[in-house]
Amino acid sequence: MQIVEKKEIKKQKKREKIINAAAELFSRKNYHEVMMDDVAKLISVAKGTVYNYFTSKEELYFSIMQSRMEKLISSLKEKIESEESSLDSLRSFTTHLYMFMMKYRNFFLIYQKGSLNNDNVFSADFATLEKQLADIITGIVVQGKAEGVFRNVDEKFAVSLILGAIYGAVQRGIENKIGDENRKIERDKVFEFVLHGLYAGFNNISTLPLKGKTIVITRTIEQSKETATALTKLGANVIVFPTLEILPPASWKKFDEIVSPPNKIDFIIFTSAHAVKMFNIRCNELNIKLDFNKTKVVSVGTKTSLVCGRDNIPVHIVPKKFSAEGVVEVLSKYNLKNKVVFIPRSAIGREELPRGLKDLGAIIKSVPVYNVSLPTKENIKPYIEELTKS
């Protein structure tokens, strides 16, 4: 049974290799210019091997299109399924579609060409997948209209404009060869553009969905900036009332010892954006730069990864579950015996993560890089006054 499974896995890998090679060629050339010989040469196999997997160039072409589109639709449905509002669903759809197309740019370039005629069974199947994609965003628009969040716009027209905006941004990103960090910025700009198109309220203040509402955000000022900006654009009166302050640790002694040469760090785990910022601040003060070619960085959460990118810290591992359990699960695939795992974290951090990694044989070095404290009366006085006025 295991032998059969191994053969099947090997076969699937070979098939994927052929698809990837063909995708590269089809993205650079027109359909009629690509030969099966070219695909075989690119991955150094006999032409007969390619024909063992695909009976024709047409089948190979549509296998690329179909496999990528099926993956896109499946991942979109999974992301949107957990969203509670049309606004959140719109954000997930827009940002994920943009990032997916940027990741699989060869697929996007082929898709945009649309150079093959539609009179065949393969294109009929692909058209069904395209309709599924359109149905997802149509459903979001319909839901938003029913909730009174989106303006009364023709759904087909809205879907065409939304997809056009996303694809246009992807094309621009590919042409400009934008990096990972700028890609995230572009992604957010695309969503903002799409959002403005669906809200009549940006031209008519009376239809802003949060007009007349006052929203209090109790996170730290730094954490609140993006949320406050987004809510303000939707018409809300936003009051930032921080109930917590982020402070440096009582002592940096342990931290300084761990990061100073010649000490070795095999893995460093950032569990929050605050940990990244405070780590970076202290390393800059010490004029110490870790060699991230030798130290693997584990980032827990999208925001944490974003801050790592801004601080030029490469992220090597992102667990699927943003929790201690998720980190232990992803690192269990590595040999951690006698490996040094550094966890810069909050002074009130839990012990599940260090304990779980220790059970895997790791040498744990966990130190606080920030404290969470209640703000002083003097610091929150302006916010109390603003809240009282509202």
C-alpha positions in Angstrom: 0.0 0.0 0.0 2.8 2.4 0.9 4.6 1.6 -2.3 1.5 2.5 -4.3 1.0 5.7 -2.3 4.6 6.7 -2.9 4.3 6.1 -6.7 1.1 8.2 -6.7 2.8 11.0 -4.9 5.8 10.9 -7.3 3.4 10.9 -10.2 1.5 14.0 -8.8 4.8 15.8 -8.3 5.9 15.1 -11.9 2.5 16.3 -13.1 2.8 19.5 -11.1 6.3 20.0 -12.5 5.1 19.8 -16.0 2.2 22.2 -15.3 4.6 24.7 -13.7 6.9 24.6 -16.7 4.1 24.9 -19.2 2.6 27.8 -17.2 5.9 29.7 -17.5 6.0 29.1 -21.3 2.4 30.0 -21.9 2.7 33.2 -19.8 5.6 34.4 -22.0 4.4 33.2 -25.4 1.2 33.0 -27.3 -0.6 29.6 -27.3 0.3 28.6 -30.8 4.0 29.4 -30.2 4.4 26.9 -27.3 5.2 23.3 -28.3 5.1 20.1 -26.2 8.9 19.8 -27.0 9.5 23.1 -25.3 7.8 22.0 -22.1 9.8 18.7 -22.1 13.1 20.5 -22.7 12.4 23.0 -19.9 12.3 20.3 -17.3 14.7 17.9 -19.0 12.3 15.0 -19.8 11.4 13.2 -22.9 8.4 14.5 -24.9 6.8 11.2 -24.4 6.8 11.7 -20.6 4.7 14.9 -21.1 2.3 13.0 -23.3 1.9 10.3 -20.6 0.3 13.0 -18.5 -1.4 15.1 -21.1 -2.8 13.9 -24.4 -2.6 17.2 -26.1 -1.3 20.8 -25.7 -4.9 21.9 -25.3 -5.4 19.6 -22.3 -2.2 20.8 -20.7 -3.2 24.4 -21.2 -6.5 24.0 -19.6 -5.1 21.8 -16.8 -3.0 24.8 -15.8 -6.1 27.0 -15.8 -8.4 24.6 -14.1 -6.1 23.5 -11.3 -5.2 27.1 -10.4 -8.8 28.3 -10.6 -10.1 25.4 -8.5 -7.5 26.2 -5.9 -8.4 29.9 -5.9 -12.2 29.3 -5.6 -11.6 26.7 -2.8 -9.4 29.1 -0.8 -11.8 32.1 -1.3 -14.8 30.1 -0.1 -12.8 29.0 3.0 -11.8 32.5 3.9 -15.2 34.1 3.3 -17.1 31.3 5.1 -15.9 32.6 8.5 -16.7 36.3 7.9 -19.7 37.7 9.6 -20.5 40.8 7.4 -20.5 41.7 3.8 -17.8 44.3 4.5 -15.5 41.7 5.9 -16.3 39.3 3.1 -15.5 42.0 0.5 -12.2 42.6 2.2 -11.3 38.9 2.2 -12.3 38.4 -1.4 -10.5 41.5 -2.7 -7.2 41.0 -0.8 -7.0 37.2 -1.3 -7.8 37.4 -5.0 -5.1 40.0 -5.4 -2.5 38.1 -3.4 -3.3 34.8 -5.1 -2.9 36.2 -8.6 0.4 37.9 -7.6 1.6 34.6 -6.2 0.6 32.6 -9.3 1.5 35.3 -11.8 2.1 32.9 -14.7 -1.5 31.7 -14.3 -2.7 35.3 -14.2 -0.8 36.2 -17.4 -2.2 33.2 -19.2 -5.7 34.0 -17.9 -5.5 37.6 -19.1 -4.4 36.5 -22.6 -7.5 34.4 -23.2 -5.9 33.5 -26.5 -7.6 30.1 -27.1 -11.0 29.8 -28.8 -13.9 28.7 -26.6 -15.3 25.9 -28.8 -14.1 22.9 -26.7 -15.1 20.9 -23.7 -12.1 22.2 -21.6 -13.1 25.8 -22.0 -16.7 24.9 -21.1 -15.5 23.5 -17.8 -13.3 26.5 -17.2 -16.2 28.8 -17.9 -18.1 27.1 -15.1 -15.3 27.8 -12.7 -15.2 31.5 -13.8 -18.9 31.7 -13.1 -18.3 30.2 -9.6 -15.8 33.0 -9.0 -18.2 35.7 -10.2 -21.0 34.1 -8.1 -18.9 34.5 -4.9 -18.4 38.3 -5.4 -22.0 38.6 -6.6 -23.2 37.0 -3.4 -21.2 39.5 -1.4 -22.6 42.5 -3.3 -26.2 41.1 -2.9 -25.7 40.6 0.8 -24.2 44.1 1.3 -27.2 45.6 -0.5 -29.6 43.6 1.7 -27.8 44.8 4.8 -28.0 48.4 3.6 -24.2 48.7 3.6 -23.7 48.8 -0.2 -25.5 51.2 -2.5 -28.2 50.0 -4.9 -25.9 49.1 -7.8 -26.4 46.7 -10.7 -24.7 43.5 -9.5 -23.2 42.4 -12.9 -21.8 45.9 -13.4 -20.3 46.0 -9.9 -18.7 42.5 -10.3 -17.1 43.6 -13.6 -15.7 46.7 -12.1 -14.4 44.9 -8.9 -12.7 42.1 -10.9 -11.3 44.7 -13.4 -9.9 46.8 -10.5 -8.2 43.8 -8.9 -6.8 42.4 -12.2 -5.6 45.9 -13.2 -3.7 46.2 -9.9 -2.1 42.7 -10.4 -1.0 43.6 -13.9 0.6 46.8 -12.5 2.3 44.9 -9.7 3.8 42.4 -12.1 5.0 45.1 -14.5 6.6 47.1 -11.6 8.0 43.9 -10.0 6.8 45.0 -6.6 8.2 43.3 -3.5 6.3 41.5 -0.7 5.9 44.6 1.5 4.7 46.9 -1.3 2.4 44.1 -2.4 0.6 44.2 0.9 0.3 48.0 0.6 -1.1 47.7 -2.9 -3.6 45.0 -1.7 -5.0 47.4 0.9 -5.2 50.2 -1.7 -7.2 48.0 -4.0 -9.7 47.1 -1.3 -10.1 50.8 -0.4 -10.7 51.6 -4.1 -13.3 48.8 -4.4 -15.0 49.9 -1.1 -15.3 53.5 -2.3 -17.0 52.2 -5.4 -19.7 50.4 -3.5 -20.4 53.0 -0.9 -22.6 55.8 -2.2 -21.8 57.5 1.1 -18.5 58.7 0.0 -20.2 61.1 -2.4 -23.3 61.5 -0.3 -22.6 61.8 3.5 -26.2 60.9 4.4 -25.6 57.3 3.2 -22.4 56.6 5.2 -23.2 53.4 7.1 -21.7 54.6 10.4 -22.8 58.2 10.2 -23.9 59.5 13.6 -22.3 56.6 15.4 -19.6 57.0 18.1 -17.2 54.2 18.4 -14.7 53.9 21.3 -11.5 51.9 20.6 -9.8 50.7 23.7 -6.6 49.3 22.3 -3.2 51.2 22.4 -3.0 54.3 20.2 -0.6 52.6 17.9 -2.8 49.6 17.5 -5.8 51.7 16.9 -4.6 53.9 14.0 -5.7 51.6 11.1 -9.0 50.7 12.6 -9.8 54.3 13.5 -9.0 55.5 9.9 -11.2 52.8 8.4 -14.1 53.6 10.7 -13.8 57.3 10.2 -14.1 56.8 6.4 -17.4 55.0 7.0 -18.7 58.0 8.9 -18.1 57.1 12.5 -17.0 59.5 15.2 -14.0 57.6 16.6 -12.6 58.1 20.1 -9.4 56.3 20.9 -9.4 55.5 24.6 -6.3 53.3 25.4 -6.9 51.1 28.5 -3.4 49.6 28.3 0.1 51.0 27.8 3.1 49.1 26.4 6.3 49.7 28.4 9.8 48.4 28.2 10.7 45.5 30.6 12.1 46.2 34.0 15.5 45.0 32.8 17.1 44.2 29.4 19.9 42.1 31.0 18.7 38.6 30.0 17.7 39.8 26.5 21.1 41.5 25.9 22.9 38.3 26.9 20.9 36.1 24.5 21.3 38.3 21.4 25.0 39.2 22.0 27.7 37.2 20.1 28.8 34.5 20.2 25.5 33.1 21.4 23.6 31.0 18.9 19.9 31.3 18.1 18.4 28.6 15.9 14.8 29.8 16.0 13.2 33.1 17.1 9.5 33.2 17.7 7.5 36.5 17.5 4.0 36.1 19.0 2.9 39.7 18.6 3.7 42.9 16.7 4.8 44.5 20.0 7.4 41.8 20.5 8.8 42.6 17.0 9.0 46.3 17.6 10.6 46.1 21.1 13.1 43.4 19.8 14.1 45.7 16.9 14.4 48.8 19.1 16.7 47.1 21.6 18.8 45.4 18.9 19.3 48.8 17.3 20.3 50.3 20.6 22.9 47.5 21.0 23.9 47.8 17.4 23.4 44.1 17.0 22.1 42.4 13.8 21.2 38.8 13.8 22.1 36.6 10.9 18.7 35.5 9.6 20.3 33.1 7.2 21.2 31.1 10.3 18.2 31.9 12.5 14.7 30.9 11.3 12.0 33.4 12.2 8.6 32.2 13.2 5.8 34.8 13.0 2.4 34.3 14.7 -0.3 36.3 13.0 -0.7 38.5 9.9 -0.1 41.8 11.8 3.1 40.3 13.3 4.4 39.3 9.9 3.6 42.7 8.5 5.6 44.4 11.2 8.5 42.0 10.6 8.5 43.0 7.0 8.5 46.7 7.8 11.5 46.1 10.2 13.4 44.1 7.5 13.1 40.8 9.5 12.5 37.9 7.0 9.8 35.5 8.1 10.5 31.9 7.4 7.6 30.1 9.1 4.0 31.1 9.7 1.8 28.6 11.5 -1.7 28.0 10.2 -3.1 28.4 13.7 -2.2 31.6 15.3 -1.7 30.1 18.8 0.8 28.2 20.9 -0.6 25.0 19.7 -0.2 26.1 16.1 3.5 27.0 16.7 4.3 23.7 18.4 2.5 21.9 15.5 4.5 23.6 12.8 7.8 23.3 14.6 7.2 19.6 15.4 8.2 19.0 11.7 11.7 20.2 12.5 14.4 18.4 14.6 14.4 20.7 17.7 16.7 18.5 19.8 19.3 20.9 21.5 18.2 23.7 19.2 18.1 27.1 20.8 14.6 28.7 20.5 14.4 32.4 21.5 10.9 33.8 22.5 10.9 37.6 23.1 7.5 38.2 24.6 5.2 40.0 27.0 6.1 39.9 30.7 2.7 38.2 31.3 3.1 35.6 28.5 1.7 32.1 29.0 3.8 29.0 29.4 2.1 26.7 26.9 4.5 27.6 24.1 7.8 27.2 25.9 6.5 24.0 27.6 5.4 22.5 24.3 8.7 23.3 22.5 10.7 22.0 25.5 8.9 18.7 25.1 10.2 18.5 21.6 13.8 18.8 22.9 14.4 22.5 22.3 16.5 24.7 24.6 14.1 27.5 25.4 15.3 31.1 26.0 12.2 33.2 26.8 12.5 36.7 28.1 10.1 39.7 28.4 10.7 42.5 25.9 7.6 44.6 27.0 5.2 45.0 29.9 1.5 45.7 29.7 0.3 48.3 32.2 -2.7 50.4 33.0 -2.2 54.0 31.8 -1.7 56.7 34.4 -4.4 59.3 35.1 -2.3 62.0 33.5 -2.0 60.0 30.2 -5.7 59.2 29.8 -7.1 62.6 31.0 -7.4 64.0 27.4 -9.3 60.9 26.4 -11.7 61.1 29.3 -12.5 64.7 28.4 -13.1 63.7 24.8 -15.3 60.8 25.8 -17.3 63.1 28.2 -18.0 65.6 25.5 -19.3 62.9 23.2 
